[in-house]
Amino acid sequence: MDALQSNRREFLKIFGTAAVIGGLAPEAFARSKSTTLTILHTNDVHSRLDPFPMDGSRNAGRGGIVRRATLIEQIRNEQPNVLLFDAGDLFQGTPYFNLYKGEPEVQAMNRMRYDASTIGNHDFDGGMDNMVLQFGKAAFPFLIANYDFKNTAMNGRTEPYRIFKKDGLKIGVFGLGIRPEGLIPKELFKETVYVEPLETANAVAAVLRNDKKCDYVICLSHLGYQYNDSTVSDRVLASKTRNIDLIIGGHTHTFLDAPVNVLNQDGLPVLINQVGFAGIYLGRIDLTFEQGKVKVAADSKAVEVKS
């Protein structure tokens, strides 16, 4: 009898534990292990599909979508979890846009399998109807939380945020655009309503962190890196908000060799990165998630796109 009771206790110990483990959600396993995530990004590509010409200028021979696509695919082959984003101003800057109004740019991003983009001021340059036409060809969402398109042709064609799942991680991503007044002609942005970005960012980031239980929150921003006045920039955004982990920036064509840290309202670090313009660089940030903590790889940096 003692032997039977002993065996029964061992049986319950083993299979009772298995039952408890079996009842855990998959996310519980994901958060208990070490998971890596590589974030790639561009900004202000401005219709630069070809490399810069070999004319002896500073950027001669740099950039080009074929080289960028090759680099992205190489990283995807090396890393298990990759997300690819753009921070706006896909359009305007070369004859490709003058001739084709943005279609080659969007199709190239489709081929490279971008996960999302936000909207820059120059993306309005072909007019609202052209945005509808070209964005409609995208295989990825355009994320913008502070433009209200309700009374325009763009109504319902963007999302404020999207959540991406990678190996058990939930990555919340939202977009912010720059104030159009004084920057974009009224006839191009029409009845688009600009919503104050700091209030919007705090509200959306809180939803992603607290309601949606995201492990990491990213803002795709076309606000600009930094200004000498009170204009809201990425640095201001980081310091005046909560719940944002990373700001991928655009608009000011700022070259950052590596991400910078700015403390938020809770005294926690927010990463900011921006990689110039024209697709000369591909931003790369490598993260490791382990037991509720996130570590940024020391070698996270801008990768030059060249032959």
N, C-alpha and C positions, 0 to 999 in steps of 0.2 A: 504493500500500500504506500509506504514511504517513497519507494522508487517511482510508483505511478504518479504520486503528487509532485515529486521532484521533476519528472518529465513534463507533467502538465504545466508547471510553472515556467520551465524553459520554453515550452511551446508558445505560451502566451507572451512571454518576454520577446521572443523573436517575431512571431506573427502579429502580435499586438503593435509592436513598433513599426512593422511593415505597413500595417493598416493605417497608422497615423501618417507615415510618410506618403503613402499612396493617396491620402486625402489632401495633401498640400497642393496648392496651385502651382503651375509650372513657373510662375514668376518668382516663387519663393526659392526654387533651385537656382534660377538665374541670378538672383541677388546675392546668393551665398557663395557664388564662384567668381573668379576673376574674368571679366569680359572686356575686350578691347573694342574701340570704335574709332575709325578714322574719318574725319570730316574734311572734305575738299571743297574749295570755294573760289569763285571769281567775282569780279565786279567791274562795271564800267567798260565792258568789252567794246562797245561802240562800233559794232558792225565790222570789226577787224578780223576778217576771216583768213586772210593771208598773212604770212610773216611780213614784218617791215622790210622794205627793199634794201638791198645791199648798196647803200649810197654813202656810207661812211658816217652816218648820223649815230647818235647815242644808242638808238634802239635797232640799228641795222641787223636784219636777220633774225630778230627775236619774235616770239609769238607764233600764231597760226593755229587754226583749229585741228589740222591733221596731227601736228606734234602734241597738242594738248590732249586730243583723244587717245593717242598712243600712250602718253604718260598716265592718264587716268586708268586706262585698261591695265597697264603694268602694275599700278598700285592695287587695283581690284584683285589681280591675280596673286598678290602677295599678302593682302589683308582680308580677313574673313568678313568684316562688317564695315561698309563704306557708305557714307552719305555725301551727295554732291549738290551744292547750292550756288545760286547767283544772287547778288545784292542790287540788281537793277542797272538800267541804262544798257540794255542789250543793243538798242538801236542808235543810229545816227553816227556819222563820222567817216564813212567811206562811200564810194559810188554804189556799193552793193545795196545800201539802204535807199539811195536815190532811185535806183532802178527797180528794186524788188520789194521795197517797203517793209522789210523785216522777215520775210519768209525764209531765206537761207539761214538766218541766225537761229530762228526757232527750230528749223529742221536739223541743224547741226547739234543743237542742244538735245533734241530728241535722240539723235544717234549716240550721243555721249551719255545718255540716260541720266540727265539731271533729275534730281528728286523734287526741287522746288526753286522758285525765284520770287523776289519781290519786284516792285515796279519803280523805275527811276523817272525823273522828269523828262528825259529825252525819249522815253518810250511813248510819250504822247505826241511826238513830232509829226507823225503821219495822220493825226486826228483820231477821234474816238472810234469812228467806224473802222479804221485800219487796225486799231487795237483789238477790236472784237474779231476781225478777220484773222489776224495773225495769232493772237492768243488762243483762238479756237483750234489752231493746228498743233498746239503744244500737247505733248504726252505727259506733262507735269503741271502742277497747280501754280498759279500766281497768288501769293499770300500777301494780303495788305489789310491791316486792322484799322487804320485811321483814315482811309478814304471811303466816304459814303457815296456809292455810285447809284443810289436808288433811282434818281431821276435822269439817268443817262443810259446810253446803249450798253454800257458795261455792267448794268445791274445783273447780279446773279452769276457773273463770270469770274469772280475771284472768291477766295476764302480768307477769313481772318487768321486762321491757323490750321495746321494739320499735325497729326501725331504719327510718327514713324516708329515701327517696332523692329528692333534688331537684337536677335539672340536673347530675348527676354527683357531687353531694355525698352522703355518708352521715351522717345525723344520728341518733345513738343517744340514746334517751330512756328513762329508768327512773323509778320512783316510790318514795317513802318515806312511811310513815304514822306518826302519833304513837302513843305508848304508850297502849293502851286502858284499862289498869287505873287506876281512880280517876277516869276521865273518861267512860267509856262503861259503862253498867250491864252486869254480867256476863251477864244473860239476853239481851242484845242481841248481844254479840260472841261469846258461847258459847265454843267451844273454839279460837278463833283464837289462834295462838301469835305473840307479838311477838318479832321478831328484832332484835338490837342494830343501830341504823342506821349507825354509822360503819364497822363491819366490813363490813356488807352493801354500803354505798356504794363502799368501796374495791374490793371484789371485783367488783361489777357494772361499775363504771366501767373497771376494768382489762380486763375481757372486751371491752367495747365499743371501747375505744381500741386495745388490743394484738391481740386475737384477731379482732375483727370489722372492724378498720381504719376506725373511724368518724372523720370529719373534725371532728366537734363532738359533745360529750356534754352532755346536759341532764338535770337531776334535777327532777322535779315533786315538790315537798316539801310535806307538811302538818305539818311539825315546829314551825313558828313562827319568826319572824325573830330574836328575841333575848330572853334572860331574865336575871334578876339572880342566878341560881344556876347550878348545874352542868348543868342540863337541856340536852340536845342541841338546838340551834337551827340555823337556816340558816347563821348566822355561824360557829358552831362546826363545822358540817359542812364548810363551805368551807375552814376553816383546818386541819382534821385529816385531810384526804383528798388524793388525787391524781386527775388525769385528768378532773375535772369542769370544764366551761367555764362553765356557766350553771345557777343554781338559781332556779327559778320557785316562789315560796313562797306559803304560805297559813297559816291558823289564827289568827294574831294580829291579823288585820285591819289590818296595817301599811300606811299610805299612803307609798309612795316616789315622789317626783316623777320620779326617774330611777334607773336601776340603780346599785348601789354595788359597789365592788371590795374583795375580801378576798383576801389572799395565801394560797395553799395550801401544802402540805408541801414543795413544790419551789420556793417563792417566786414562783409564777406567779399572775396575777390570775384570780379567779373572780368572775363577775358574779352578783349577787343582785338579784332584783326581786320586789315584791309590790304589789298595787294595791288595798288596802283591803278592801271587801266590797260585796255587793249589786249588783255590776255597774255601779257608778257610774263606774268607769274601765275602760278596755281597755289593758292593757300592750302596748307596742310596742317591739321591739328590732330594729334594722336592722343586718345584718352584711354585710361584704364579704370574700370569700375570694379570695386572690390569692397564688400561688406559695407555698403552705403556711402563709401568715399570715392571721390574722383581724383585721379592723378593725371596731370598733363605731362606728356613726354617732354623732356628737356630739349629735344631736337625738333620740336614742332616749329615749322618755319615756312617761308615762301619758297617755292621751288621754281626755278627759272624754266620757262618753256623755250627750248632751243634745240637745234639739231645736235 
